[in-house]
Structure formats: structure tokens, C-alpha cells
Amino acid sequence: MSEAAAHEAIKKTIESNDVVLFMKGTAQFPQCGFSAQVAQILLHLGVPFQDVNVLEDQDLREGIKTYTNWPTIPQLYVKGEFIGGADIVREMFQAGELHTLIHEKGIPHSNHG
């Protein structure tokens, strides 16, 4: 898969899901601590999300980094907007900003903080 094809696949995934987490592993079986942390935050908030395992496709793994010009994985997108990686998501969660963002974007969720 070329970088352009990887970018197109990433774009389609982001456009067709309200919340997308590009991660190492899956929400059920994360393959790195940072990916596990972000998945746990989303699960704690009760936010439905699409997990994308970048370890299954090297082109996708590299493509997500160039798509956002962000060097690390995981990467969280909400309603098409790149939110950030593990540190940013954790800080937003701890400050209550992630819940506010989820609420403002109209994403259904079952836990409010």
C-alpha cells in the first residue's frame, strides 16, 4: 500500500466513525501501555469507538504518523478532528476536558467523568 493509499484508508476510517483510536493492538488486547491507557479512558467514559490496530499493517502504521505529522501511536480522532496521543488524552481526561469535548461533539457516552 502506498502512502497515498494509506492516507485514503485513514481518511475513510476517520470520516465513517465518530471516534477512532489508532493503536497498537485492539481495545480488548492492547499491545502497548500507552494504547491501553487511551482505550481504558474511552471505555471508562463509555464512549463507543473504532479501534484500528496499526500492527496489522506496516503501511498503515507509518501512514498514520505522516497523516497527522504526529510521530507516536496511539492517536485519537473525534468527529474527524485529531485530538492527540496518550499524554494529551490523559491530561484532557484528568482535567475534565475530554468529557466536555465528547459531550460538545454530541458523542453518546454512558459515564460522565
N, C-alpha and C positions, 0 to 999 in steps of 0.2 A: 504494500500500500504506500503510495507516495505521501509526502507531507500534505499536499493539497487534498488528497482523498481522506486522509486522517482528519484534517480540519473540517471537511464537509460532514464527515460522520459525527464529529464532536458537535458541530453546529446543529445538526438534525436532532441529536440526543437532547441538547440543551433546550431547543425550541419545542420539543414534544413532551417535556416533563417540567413541572413547576419547580421541583427541587432535584438537583443532580449532584451526586458526590462521586468524583473521580478518585478512586482509592486503590491501594494495594490490597488485594483480596476482596472479600464481599462483606456486607454488613454482618452476616452470620459468622463468617470466618475471615476476619481481618488478618492481613499478613504483615502489618507493622503497627507499632504503638500509636503513631500519630493518626493513621487511618482509623484505628479502633476508637480513639478518643473522639473524633468528629462524628463517627457513626453513633457512638453512645450518646452524645449530646443531642443529636437529632431524634434518636429513639426515646430519650428522656422527655423531650418536648412533645413526643407523639406526632412528629412530622413525617408524613409519608414521603419517601424519596427513592429515586432511582440510583442504585449503586452501580458503578461501572468499574470493573476490575481491570486496571491497566496492565497487570502482569500477564494477562492472556494475549496481549498484542504489543510487541515492541514498538511498532509504528505509532500506535495509539499512545503508548507511554511517553514517547518523545514528542508526539504531536500536541498533546495537551500542554506541555511546557512551552512550546512555541506559540500555541494558540493564544495564550494569555501573557506570554513573556514573563511567566512565573516559574521559577526553577524547581519547585518542590511539589510533591504529592503528599497528602490529598489536596484537592481543590473543590470548593463548594460553589455551586451556582444556584441562585434563587430567582425565578422568573426571568431567566436569561442573563442575569447580572452576576459577574464574578464577584464573590464575597471575599475569598481568601483561603489561606491554608489553615493548618491546625492551630497555630498561635493566635491568629486573628479571630478564628471562630471561637476558641476557648475564651479569649478576652471579651468578645462580644456577648457570649453566653453569661459569663460571670457578672458583667455589667448590666445584664437585662436587655441589651441592645439587640441580640439575636431574636429573642421572643418578640420584641417590638417590630423588627423588620418582617418576621414571618406573619405577624398579625396585620401589619400595614399592607403587605402584598396579597392578603386575602388567602393565605395558605391554611387549609384546615389542619388543626392540631389538637391533641387531647390534653396536653399538660401546659399550664401557663407559667412555667418557670421552674 
